[in-house]
Amino acid sequence: METMNLIKSAISAVDPSKTSKLANIRPDMEIRELGLDSVATMEMVGYLEEKLETQFSDEVMIRIQTFGDLASLIENTRQA
């Protein structure tokens, strides 16, 4: 599954009300711009960790600001 599609699936799974906004997601868009609250964001990360069978460290996650940052993290995790 393409990385951005995986992210979109995670968003849909944790906050279906954001589904209509998924087409607008760009790599340079900040995650907070989508309007996910902190709980939904944590659930999205948990969804991604489960799908990728990994766990992201807090040190790495604190630096994630954009969907592009998140996509890079996922791609690097897949290559490891």
DSSP file (Angstrom, degrees, kcal/mol; ACC not computed):
  #  RESIDUE AA STRUCTURE BP1 BP2  ACC     N-H-->O    O-->H-N    N-H-->O    O-->H-N    TCO  KAPPA ALPHA  PHI   PSI    X-CA   Y-CA   Z-CA
    1    1 A M              0   0    0      0, 0.0     5,-0.1     0, 0.0     0, 0.0   0.000 360.0 360.0 360.0 133.2    0.0    0.0    0.0
    2    2 A E     >  -     0   0    0      1,-0.1     4,-2.1     3,-0.1     3,-0.2  -0.306 360.0-118.3 -59.9 145.1    1.3    3.4   -0.9
    3    3 A T  H  > S+     0   0    0      1,-0.2     4,-2.2     2,-0.2     5,-0.2   0.895 111.6  48.0 -57.5 -48.3    2.4    5.4    2.2
    4    4 A M  H  > S+     0   0    0      1,-0.2     4,-2.4     2,-0.2    -1,-0.2   0.861 110.9  52.8 -64.8 -33.4    0.0    8.3    1.8
    5    5 A N  H  > S+     0   0    0      2,-0.2     4,-2.3    -3,-0.2    -1,-0.2   0.879 107.5  52.0 -67.0 -36.5   -2.9    5.8    1.3
    6    6 A L  H  X S+     0   0    0     -4,-2.1     4,-2.1     2,-0.2    -2,-0.2   0.919 110.3  48.3 -63.6 -43.5   -1.9    4.0    4.5
    7    7 A I  H  X S+     0   0    0     -4,-2.2     4,-2.3     1,-0.2    -2,-0.2   0.915 111.2  50.2 -62.3 -43.6   -1.9    7.4    6.3
    8    8 A K  H  X S+     0   0    0     -4,-2.4     4,-2.5     1,-0.2    -1,-0.2   0.880 109.1  51.9 -63.5 -38.1   -5.4    8.2    4.9
    9    9 A S  H  X S+     0   0    0     -4,-2.3     4,-2.1     2,-0.2    -1,-0.2   0.896 108.8  51.1 -63.6 -39.8   -6.6    4.7    5.9
   10   10 A A  H  X S+     0   0    0     -4,-2.1     4,-1.9     2,-0.2     5,-0.2   0.916 110.5  48.3 -63.8 -43.3   -5.4    5.4    9.5
   11   11 A I  H  X S+     0   0    0     -4,-2.3     4,-2.6     1,-0.2     7,-0.2   0.931 111.8  49.2 -63.3 -45.7   -7.2    8.8    9.5
   12   12 A S  H  < S+     0   0    0     -4,-2.5    -1,-0.2     1,-0.2    -2,-0.2   0.871 110.4  52.2 -60.8 -37.2  -10.4    7.2    8.3
   13   13 A A  H  < S+     0   0    0     -4,-2.1    -1,-0.2     1,-0.2    -2,-0.2   0.874 118.5  33.8 -68.7 -37.6  -10.2    4.5   10.9
   14   14 A V  H  < S+     0   0    0     -4,-1.9    -2,-0.2     1,-0.2    -1,-0.2   0.739 135.2  18.3 -93.9 -23.3   -9.8    6.8   13.8
   15   15 A D    ><  +     0   0    0     -4,-2.6     3,-2.5    -5,-0.2     4,-0.2  -0.584  59.5 179.9-148.9  80.5  -11.9    9.8   12.7
   16   16 A P  G >  S+     0   0    0      0, 0.0     3,-1.6     0, 0.0     4,-0.3   0.723  78.7  72.5 -56.4 -22.1  -14.4    9.0   10.0
   17   17 A S  G 3  S+     0   0    0      1,-0.3     3,-0.4     2,-0.1    -5,-0.1   0.689  92.7  57.3 -67.8 -15.4  -15.6   12.6   10.0
   18   18 A K  G X  S+     0   0    0     -3,-2.5     3,-1.8    -7,-0.2     4,-0.5   0.470  76.4  98.2 -90.9  -2.7  -12.3   13.6    8.3
   19   19 A T  G X  S+     0   0    0     -3,-1.6     3,-1.3     1,-0.3     4,-0.3   0.850  77.3  57.3 -55.6 -38.4  -12.8   11.3    5.3
   20   20 A S  G 3  S+     0   0    0     -3,-0.4     3,-0.3    -4,-0.3    -1,-0.3   0.708 105.7  51.9 -68.0 -17.6  -14.1   14.1    3.2
   21   21 A K  G X  S+     0   0    0     -3,-1.8     3,-1.4     1,-0.2     4,-0.3   0.477  81.3  93.7 -94.9  -3.7  -10.9   16.0    3.7
   22   22 A L  G X  S+     0   0    0     -3,-1.3     3,-1.4    -4,-0.5    -1,-0.2   0.813  76.4  61.6 -63.1 -31.7   -8.5   13.2    2.8
   23   23 A A  G 3  S+     0   0    0     -4,-0.3    -1,-0.3    -3,-0.3    -2,-0.1   0.747 100.2  57.2 -66.3 -21.4   -8.2   14.4   -0.9
   24   24 A N  G <  S+     0   0    0     -3,-1.4    -1,-0.3    -4,-0.1     2,-0.2   0.502  77.4 117.9 -87.7  -4.8   -6.7   17.6    0.4
   25   25 A I    <   +     0   0    0     -3,-1.4   -17,-0.0    -4,-0.3     6,-0.0  -0.465  39.5 178.2 -70.9 129.1   -3.8   16.0    2.3
   26   26 A R    >   -     0   0    0     -2,-0.2     3,-1.7     4,-0.1    41,-0.5  -0.911  41.2-113.3-125.6 154.6   -0.4   17.1    0.9
   27   27 A P  T 3  S+     0   0    0      0, 0.0    41,-2.8     0, 0.0    42,-0.4   0.831 117.7  50.7 -57.2 -32.5    3.0   16.1    2.2
   28   28 A D  T 3  S+     0   0    0     39,-0.2     2,-0.3    38,-0.1    -3,-0.0   0.483  87.1 108.5 -86.1  -0.6    3.7   19.7    3.3
   29   29 A M  S <  S-     0   0    0     -3,-1.7    38,-2.3     1,-0.1    39,-0.3  -0.594  74.0-121.2 -78.4 131.8    0.5   20.0    5.2
   30   30 A E  B >   -A   66   0A   0     -2,-0.3     3,-1.4    36,-0.2     4,-0.5  -0.509  16.5-128.2 -71.7 140.6    0.8   20.0    9.0
   31   31 A I  G > >S+     0   0    0     34,-2.6     3,-1.5     1,-0.3     5,-0.6   0.869 108.1  59.2 -57.7 -39.2   -1.1   17.2   10.6
   32   32 A R  G > 5S+     0   0    0     33,-0.4     3,-1.3     1,-0.3    -1,-0.3   0.751  90.5  71.6 -64.5 -23.0   -2.9   19.6   13.0
   33   33 A E  G < 5S+     0   0    0     -3,-1.4    -1,-0.3     1,-0.3    -2,-0.2   0.764  88.3  63.1 -63.6 -24.0   -4.3   21.4   10.0
   34   34 A L  G < 5S-     0   0    0     -3,-1.5    -1,-0.3    -4,-0.5    -2,-0.2   0.710 113.5-119.3 -74.0 -19.1   -6.6   18.4    9.4
   35   35 A G  T < 5 +     0   0    0     -3,-1.3     2,-0.3    -4,-0.4    -3,-0.1   0.676  55.4 157.0  89.9  18.3   -8.2   19.1   12.8
   36   36 A L      < -     0   0    0     -5,-0.6    -1,-0.3     4,-0.1    -2,-0.1  -0.599  36.9-133.6 -73.3 134.3   -7.4   15.8   14.5
   37   37 A D     >  -     0   0    0     -2,-0.3     4,-2.4     1,-0.1     5,-0.2  -0.312  30.3 -96.1 -79.4 174.9   -7.4   16.2   18.2
   38   38 A S  H  > S+     0   0    0      1,-0.2     4,-2.2     2,-0.2     5,-0.2   0.858 124.3  51.3 -63.9 -35.6   -4.6   14.7   20.3
   39   39 A V  H  > S+     0   0    0      2,-0.2     4,-2.4     1,-0.2    -1,-0.2   0.940 111.3  46.9 -66.2 -46.2   -6.5   11.5   21.1
   40   40 A A  H  > S+     0   0    0      1,-0.2     4,-2.5     2,-0.2    -2,-0.2   0.879 111.1  52.8 -63.3 -37.4   -7.3   10.9   17.4
   41   41 A T  H  X S+     0   0    0     -4,-2.4     4,-2.3     2,-0.2    -1,-0.2   0.923 109.9  47.6 -63.7 -43.3   -3.6   11.6   16.5
   42   42 A M  H  X S+     0   0    0     -4,-2.2     4,-2.4     1,-0.2    -2,-0.2   0.899 112.3  49.9 -63.9 -39.5   -2.4    9.1   19.0
   43   43 A E  H  X S+     0   0    0     -4,-2.4     4,-2.4     2,-0.2    -2,-0.2   0.880 108.3  53.2 -65.8 -37.6   -4.9    6.6   17.7
   44   44 A M  H  X S+     0   0    0     -4,-2.5     4,-2.4     2,-0.2    -2,-0.2   0.928 110.0  47.5 -62.1 -44.9   -3.7    7.2   14.1
   45   45 A V  H  X S+     0   0    0     -4,-2.3     4,-2.8     1,-0.2    -2,-0.2   0.913 111.1  51.6 -62.8 -42.4   -0.2    6.5   15.2
   46   46 A G  H  X S+     0   0    0     -4,-2.4     4,-2.3     2,-0.2    -1,-0.2   0.898 108.5  51.2 -60.7 -41.0   -1.3    3.4   17.0
   47   47 A Y  H  X S+     0   0    0     -4,-2.4     4,-2.5     2,-0.2    -2,-0.2   0.933 111.9  46.9 -59.8 -47.5   -3.1    2.2   13.8
   48   48 A L  H  X S+     0   0    0     -4,-2.4     4,-2.4     1,-0.2    -2,-0.2   0.906 110.8  51.7 -63.8 -41.8    0.1    2.8   11.8
   49   49 A E  H  X>S+     0   0    0     -4,-2.8     5,-2.1     1,-0.2     4,-0.8   0.909 111.1  48.3 -61.5 -41.4    2.2    1.0   14.3
   50   50 A E  H ><5S+     0   0    0     -4,-2.3     3,-0.6     2,-0.2    -2,-0.2   0.932 112.8  46.9 -64.2 -46.6   -0.1   -2.0   14.2
   51   51 A K  H 3<5S+     0   0    0     -4,-2.5    -2,-0.2     1,-0.2    -1,-0.2   0.858 119.2  40.6 -64.0 -35.4   -0.2   -2.1   10.4
   52   52 A L  H 3<5S-     0   0    0     -4,-2.4    -1,-0.2    -5,-0.2    -2,-0.2   0.485 105.1-129.3 -91.7  -3.8    3.6   -1.8   10.2
   53   53 A E  T <<5S+     0   0    0     -4,-0.8     2,-0.3    -3,-0.6    -3,-0.2   0.944  72.7  99.8  52.5  53.7    4.2   -4.1   13.2
   54   54 A T      < -     0   0    0     -5,-2.1     2,-0.4    -6,-0.1    -1,-0.2  -0.885  66.6-126.6-149.7 176.9    6.5   -1.6   14.8
   55   55 A Q        -     0   0    0     -2,-0.3     2,-0.4    -3,-0.1    -9,-0.1  -0.987  18.4-140.4-136.7 128.4    6.5    1.0   17.5
   56   56 A F        -     0   0    0     -2,-0.4     2,-0.1   -11,-0.1    -7,-0.0  -0.692  24.8-120.4 -86.7 136.8    7.7    4.6   17.0
   57   57 A S     >  -     0   0    0     -2,-0.4     4,-2.4     1,-0.1     3,-0.3  -0.396  15.1-122.7 -74.1 153.4    9.7    6.2   19.8
   58   58 A D  H  > S+     0   0    0      1,-0.2     4,-2.1     2,-0.2     5,-0.2   0.859 112.6  60.3 -61.9 -35.3    8.4    9.3   21.5
   59   59 A E  H  4 S+     0   0    0      1,-0.2     4,-0.4     2,-0.2    -1,-0.2   0.867 110.5  40.5 -61.7 -37.0   11.7   11.1   20.5
   60   60 A V  H >4 S+     0   0    0     -3,-0.3     3,-1.2     1,-0.2     4,-0.4   0.904 113.0  53.6 -76.7 -43.4   10.9   10.5   16.8
   61   61 A M  H >< S+     0   0    0     -4,-2.4     3,-1.4     1,-0.3    -2,-0.2   0.820  97.7  64.0 -64.9 -31.7    7.2   11.3   17.1
   62   62 A I  T 3< S+     0   0    0     -4,-2.1    -1,-0.3     1,-0.3    -2,-0.2   0.755 101.7  52.3 -65.3 -22.0    7.7   14.7   18.7
   63   63 A R  T <  S+     0   0    0     -3,-1.2     2,-0.6    -4,-0.4    -1,-0.3   0.531  82.9 105.4 -89.7  -7.3    9.5   15.8   15.5
   64   64 A I    <   +     0   0    0     -3,-1.4     3,-0.1    -4,-0.4    -3,-0.0  -0.647  30.6 146.1 -79.6 116.4    6.7   14.8   13.2
   65   65 A Q        +     0   0    0     -2,-0.6   -34,-2.6     1,-0.1   -33,-0.4   0.693  56.6  41.7-117.1 -37.6    4.8   17.9   12.1
   66   66 A T  B  > S-A   30   0A   0    -36,-0.3     4,-2.0   -35,-0.1   -36,-0.2  -0.653  80.2-113.2-113.9 166.6    3.6   17.3    8.5
   67   67 A F  H  > S+     0   0    0    -38,-2.3     4,-2.6   -41,-0.5   -39,-0.2   0.826 120.0  57.3 -66.4 -29.6    2.1   14.4    6.6
   68   68 A G  H  > S+     0   0    0    -41,-2.8     4,-2.4   -39,-0.3    -1,-0.2   0.896 104.4  50.9 -65.3 -40.5    5.4   14.3    4.6
   69   69 A D  H  > S+     0   0    0    -42,-0.4     4,-2.2     2,-0.2    -2,-0.2   0.929 112.5  46.9 -59.5 -45.5    7.4   13.8    7.9
   70   70 A L  H  X S+     0   0    0     -4,-2.0     4,-2.3     1,-0.2    -2,-0.2   0.905 111.0  51.1 -64.6 -42.1    5.0   11.0    8.8
   71   71 A A  H  X S+     0   0    0     -4,-2.6     4,-2.6     1,-0.2    -1,-0.2   0.900 109.5  50.8 -62.6 -40.7    5.3    9.4    5.4
   72   72 A S  H  X S+     0   0    0     -4,-2.4     4,-2.6     2,-0.2     5,-0.2   0.909 109.1  51.3 -63.2 -42.0    9.2    9.6    5.6
   73   73 A L  H  X S+     0   0    0     -4,-2.2     4,-2.1     2,-0.2    -2,-0.2   0.922 111.4  47.5 -59.9 -44.6    9.1    7.9    9.0
   74   74 A I  H  X S+     0   0    0     -4,-2.3     4,-2.3     2,-0.2    -2,-0.2   0.926 112.4  48.9 -63.6 -45.5    6.9    5.1    7.6
   75   75 A E  H  X S+     0   0    0     -4,-2.6     4,-1.5     1,-0.2    -2,-0.2   0.900 111.8  48.8 -63.0 -40.4    9.1    4.6    4.6
   76   76 A N  H  X S+     0   0    0     -4,-2.6     4,-1.0     1,-0.2    -1,-0.2   0.867 110.6  51.8 -66.2 -35.5   12.2    4.5    6.7
   77   77 A T  H  < S+     0   0    0     -4,-2.1     3,-0.3    -5,-0.2    -2,-0.2   0.893 107.9  51.6 -67.2 -39.8   10.5    2.0    9.0
   78   78 A R  H  < S+     0   0    0     -4,-2.3    -1,-0.2     1,-0.2    -2,-0.2   0.835 110.4  49.2 -66.2 -32.0    9.6   -0.3    6.1
   79   79 A Q  H  <        0   0    0     -4,-1.5    -1,-0.2     1,-0.2    -2,-0.2   0.704 360.0 360.0 -80.5 -19.8   13.3   -0.2    4.8
   80   80 A A     <        0   0    0     -4,-1.0    -1,-0.2    -3,-0.3    -2,-0.2   0.490 360.0 360.0 -73.0 360.0   14.7   -1.1    8.2
